[in-house]
Amino acid sequence: MSTTGTGKEVGATLALVRAVRAARFDGMPEDAREVARHCLLDFLGVAVAGSREPLAEILADEIAVNEGSSEAGLIGRKQRASRLSAALVNGAAGHALDFDDTHWAMGGHPSAPVIPAILALAESDGLSGRAVLEGLVAGIEFECRLGAMMGPGHYALGFHSTGTFGTFGAAAACAHMMRLTEDGWLRALGLAGTQAAGLKSGFGTMAKPLHAGRAASNGLLSALAARRGFTANTAIVETEQGFALTHAGATPSAEALDRYAGRWLIRETLFKYHASCYLTHAPIQAAEHIRAEHRIDPKAIDAVEVRVAPSLFGVCNIQAPRTGLEAKFSLRATTAMALLGTDTSDLATFSDAGAADPALVALRDRVRVVAVEKTVPTCATVIVESGGRRFQAQADSGQPSADLAAQRESLTRKFMALVTPVLGRARAQELADAALRAEDVSATSDLIRLTQAA
């Protein structure tokens, strides 16, 4: 894909549009298309399971159910709603468990804001599963490039990239599916930029999943309004008092996109196999290695040290989590879980009762988290001291899978574990099969229907 489409220097917003607007399903490499299927499968799995979370119930009851609209379906529910409300509720449900995919270029969760928007649009406009996959790739490519262009300063200031960059991603995906003109794209993004929001201070609460839902709904609204001629600042990323200056304190350069020319960033999507913040995964993996290798009795552990990047302290270092949601953002708790042999892929692990388990609390309180400069955020070292002996392991959770067939199998197992308790095994298998052959699904409404109990 081209960065600018011409040899001329262009503004950041236009350069982003030209980097992704021409993408077409047939022109994508098969590995990009396959990861798009994985993103859809994984999102539907976490959204079906997340649809039973209290936050999804509240949003469905307060926003969607009272509308009386039949435009779009709610994942995991029989109710229907307006497409904007469906995007909101489904986006929040998809991020409710914090078990959805992530991407380091974006610095957030790429699918949760994009997929609910394009599903609602596709269902209301009668578009196919193939269009959904194509829009999915366009949206993820856009938000990841925007994230890379903005750099780490945005996240460091306290913004939640899933809510901010995700609003742009959802707008771009919908603009792509609508085949808007270049000017239409720019106006849609101008509207997205003025609505993009989400603060990291909401982590560990229901506000975090709301960010994804709002990003999906606002992104969809941006594209719908642009299609009708709604105006907005067409240089929203780089303009004075625009998105970059207000949200990162710097003017972006379109040249930052050059290093991504020809790359399909969706291929670098990372998937979760632990139901907690992704930045806790490397410590979990290191602790699991120590437990498996040395068979240490958790009661005999004297002290645990977790060495991580300083940036993690503002994300997932809740010292004494009181709820299951807070435990997902606690390096101390999740590392203790791994050393105890607790299944961190099991949603029940991250319950309020689980967070208060005496054995967990006792070990958690012997865990010390240490910041180590120049450590990559996806890397961690865990040191366990027990009976005068010292055990150490390192892990890096930041590498995308090189084996997409194995990834498909792993994600399918995860999907079935999440969805079977809600829909039953036969229905869950039917939905998984449909997601993995989405380009053959003629009507997106059929895909939504499969997320609901027969």
N, C-alpha and C positions, 0 to 999 in steps of 0.2 A: 504494500500500500504506500502511496505517495504521501509525503508530509504536507506539501503545499499544493501540489498539482501543477505548479509552474516554477520557473526558476526565480521568480520575483519574491522579494521579501513581503510577507503578509503579517497581519496581526495574529496574536495567539488564538483568538476564538475562531477565526477563519481557517487558520492552519489546522486546528483540531478537527473542524468539520471536513476539510479536504482529505484528512488522513483516513477517515472512516466512511464517508458518505457513499463512495462508489463500491463498497464491499458487497459482494453477492455470494449467495450460498454455493453456487457452482464453481466460483473462482476461489473458494477457500480450500486450503489443504485439508486432507481428511483428518489429520490429528486435531485441527481446530474445530472441525465439525463434531468429532467424537467427544471432545471436552465439553462442547456446548450441550451435547446430549447428557453428559455426566452432570453438568450444572443444573439442567432441568430436572433430572431424576432426583438429585440430592435436595434441591429446593422443594420439590413436591413432597418428599419424604418428611423433611423437617416441618413443612407447613401443615401437613395433615396431622402430625403429632402435636405441633404447636397450636393447632386450632382448638385444642382442649384446655389450653392454659387460661387462667383467669383473665389475663389481660386481653386475650382474643375474645373471650365471652363478653367482657365489658364493652369493647369497641363494637362488636356485632350488635349487641343489644341497644347501645346508645346511639349509634350512628346509622348502621345499615338496615336493621330490621324495621325501623319506623318509616323508612322512605317509601315503601310500596313500589319500588322500581324493579324491573326484571332484566335490566341490561346485562348484568354479569353475575356469575356465580361466586359463592364463597367457598373456598377450599375446605373440605371436611364437613360442610354443612349443607342442608337442603335449601336454606334461604338464598335469596338473590338480592341484589342491591344495584344502585347506580354504579357505573364503571369506576367513577372516582372513589366511591366508598369501598368497592370491592378491592381496588388496588391498595387502599389504606389498610383494611382489615387483613387481607392476605399477606401484605408485606410485613405487618407486625407479627402475624402468626409465624411467618417463615423465619423471623429472627428471635422469636420468643424464647427459644431454647438455647440460643447462642451456639448452635450446632451446625450452622451453615458455612459455606465456603468463604475463603478469604484470599486476598491478593496483596503482595507487598508493594507493587507499583502504586496501587490505589491507596494502600494503608487502611483498608477497610474490607467490608463484605460486598463483593460485586453483584451477586445474583439477587439478594433479598430486595434491593430497591428496583431492579430492572425487570425481573420476571413477572411480578404481580402487575406491573403497568402494561406490559405487552400482552399478557394473558387477558386482561380486561379489555384492552383495545381489540385484540384479535377476536374475542368472543362477540363483542358488540358490533364489530365491522364485518364479521363473517370471514375472517382470514384463517389460513391453514396452519398446521403445525410447522410446516416448512418456513412460513413467514415468521413464526415465533422464533425458531432457531436462528434465522438470519438476523432478526432484530436483537436477539440476545447477544450475539457476537458483536454487533455494531455498538450496542450500549456498553458492554464491558470494555471493548477496545477504547471507547471514548473516555470513560471515567478513569481507566487506568492511565491513559496518556495524560489526562488532566492532573491526576494525582502525582505523576512523575514530574510534570512541569511545575507544579506548585511546590514540591519538595517537602521535607519533614517539618518545616516551620509551621505549617497549617495545623497539623495534628498536635505539635508541641504547645501551641497557643491554647489548646483545649477544645478544638472542634472535632466532632465525630465524623470521619470521612464517609462513612456509610450514609449518613444523612445529608452531607453537603455534596460531595462528588457524586453520590448516588442519585441526587435530584437531576444533575446533568446527564448521568448515564441513562436514567429512565426517559428523559426528554429526547435524548439522541436516539435511543432505541425506537421510540414511538415515531419520531420524525422520519426515521429510516423506513419503518413499515408503511407510513403514509406516503412515502416518496415525495416529501416536501422539496421545494426548490432550495437552492443554497440560501437565498434570502429567508425562506421559511424556517430553515434550520437555525439560522442566526437569531431570528426573533424568538423561536422556541427556547433557545439557550439563554437569551436575554431574560426571558420570563423565569427560567429555571434558576438562574443565578440570583435573582432578586428574592427567591423563595427558599433557597438552600439554607438549611439550618440543622443543628444537632450539636449538643455539648457533651463532652466526656464526663462532666460532673454527674450525668445521669446514669453512668455505668453502675450495674448492680441493682437497678430498679426497672420498673416497667417502662420508663421513659426511653431506654435504649432501643427496644424493639419498635417503639412508636416512631423513632427517627426513620427507620427503614420504611415503615408504612407511609409516613408523610412524604418521604422522598419519592416513592412510587406514585402516589396520588398527585403530588405537585408536578412531577415530571410529565405524567400523562396529561394533566390539565394544560401545561405549557405547550405541548405539541398540538393538542386539540384547539387551543385558542389561536395559536400561530396559523393553523390550517384555515381558520376563519378570517385571518387578516389582522389579528391583535398585534399591536406594535410593542417594541421593547428595544433596549439598547443592544445593538448588534455587535458590539465589541465588549461584552460584559466582563470577560475575563481580564482584559488588560487596561480597560479604560480608567481614567482618574476616578477615584472612589468606587471602583469596580470590585469584582470578587477577589482578585489576587491581592490588591493593596489593602483591602479591609480585612481579609481573612488570612493573610500570610505576611503582610507588610512589605511586599516586594513586587516589582513589575516582572512578569514572566517573559521569557523569550521564546519565540516559535522555534528557534534553533535547538532548543532542548528536546524537540521531538525527533531530530535527525537520527539520533542513535536508535530509535525504535522503527525507523523506516524498514519495511519489508518483514517485520516481526509480527506475529500474532500473539498478543499478550494473553489472550484467553488460555493459551496452552500452558501458561505458568500459574494457573489457578491452583490454590491449595485447598484440600478438603480435610474436614475435621473427622477424627475418629475418637476424640474425647469430647464430652459434652460441656466444655468450659472454654473460657477465653483462649484464643489460639496461642497467646504468648505464655500460657502455662504448659503448653504441650511438650516443649523441650525438657523442662524439669521433670515432668511426668515420665517421659521416656527414659531419662537418665536414672530416675529413681526405680523405675520398673526393671531396668537392667541390673542395678545393684541387688534388688530383691531376688531376681531370677538367678543371678550368678552366685550369690553368697548365702542365700537362705537365712537372712538375719531375722531373728525374732524381734518384732516391733517393740515388744516390751523391754528388750535389752538395749535399745538405741538410747544413747546418752545425749547426742546432739546431732543436728543436721544443718548443714550450711548450703544455701542455694545461691550460686553466683550468676548474676544476670546483668544485662545492660541497664544503665541508670534510667533509661526512658520507661522501663516497665513499672517503675515505682508510682507513676501517675496513672497507670492503667489497671493493674491487676495485683495490687499489693494490699488488699484489705486484710488487716492483721487478725481480727477475730470475727469472721463472718457469722451473722446471726440467722441468715436465711439461705435457702438453696441458691437463690440468685446471687447473693453476695459471695457464696463459696466458689462460684464459677470465676470470680475475679480475685481469688486469693491464692497466691503462690504457696503460702504456708499450708493451706488446707489441701490443695490439690497434690502437692508433693507428699504430704502425709498420707493421703488416700492411696497413692501409688505404693508407698512403702508398706502400707497395711494390706495390700493386695486387693483393694476395693476396685470394682469395675467402673472406671471413669467414662465408659461408653454407655452405661446404663443411666437413663434419665432419672430413675428413682434415687440414684446416688446423690443427686443435687436437689434434695428436698430439704425443707426446714428441719425435719427430724434428723436427717443425715448430717446436716451441718452442726447439729448439737450433740451428736453421738459422743459419749464420754471417751471412748478409745481414740476417736479422731482428735478430739480437743486436746487430750493429753499429749499425743504425739505432735500435733500442730504447734503446741506451745514450746516444743523443743526445736522448732525449725527457725533458723535465722536467715533472712534474705540480705545479701550483700551486693552492692552495686560495684561493677567492675568496668572502668572506662574502656572504650574502644571494643566492647563486646557487641557482636551482632545481635539484634533483638531476638532472633530466632534460635540463638545458641544459649546453652546453659550448662553449668557444671554443678553436680550435686556431690557433696561430701558427707558421708555418714560415719559417725564415731560410735563404736560399740565395744565395751569391755576392753578398752585400751587399743583396739584395732581401728584402722581407718580405711574406708572404702570410697572410691571415687569413680565417677562416670560422667561423660559428656554426651550431649545430643544436639542435633540441629534439625529443627522442624521446618526449615525454610526451602527445602528442595522439592520441586514438583516431581511427580512420579515419571520415570522414564518408560514404564511398562503400562500402557493404557489398557491393555486387556486385563491385567491384574487389578488396576484401579477400578475398572468396570465391575469386576467381581466383588471387590471390597465395598464399593458404594452400593451395590445391589444387596449385599448382606446387611449393611447398615440400614438401607431403605426398608427391607423386609422386617427388621427388628423394630423399626419405628412405626410402620404403617399397619402391620398385621394386628396389633392389639386394638386398633381403631376400626379397621375395615374388614378384618378377617383375611386369612391367607390367600384365598382365591382372588378376591378383589384386589388385594395388594399386588399380587403377581400380574394381574391384568393391567394395572396402572403402571407398574415398572416396565412391562413390555411395551406399552404405548409410549412412554417417555423415551425409551431407548430407540424407538423407530418413529420419532415425532415427525420427521419429514414425510411420512406416509399417512399421517392423520389429516384427513381432509377438512375437518371442522374442529376448531379449538374447543367448542362447547362439549364435544365428546370427551376430551381430555379432562375438563373440569368435572364432568359428570362422574368420571371414574374415581375422583377424589372423595366422593360421597358414598355412604353406605348403600348397598343395593336395596 
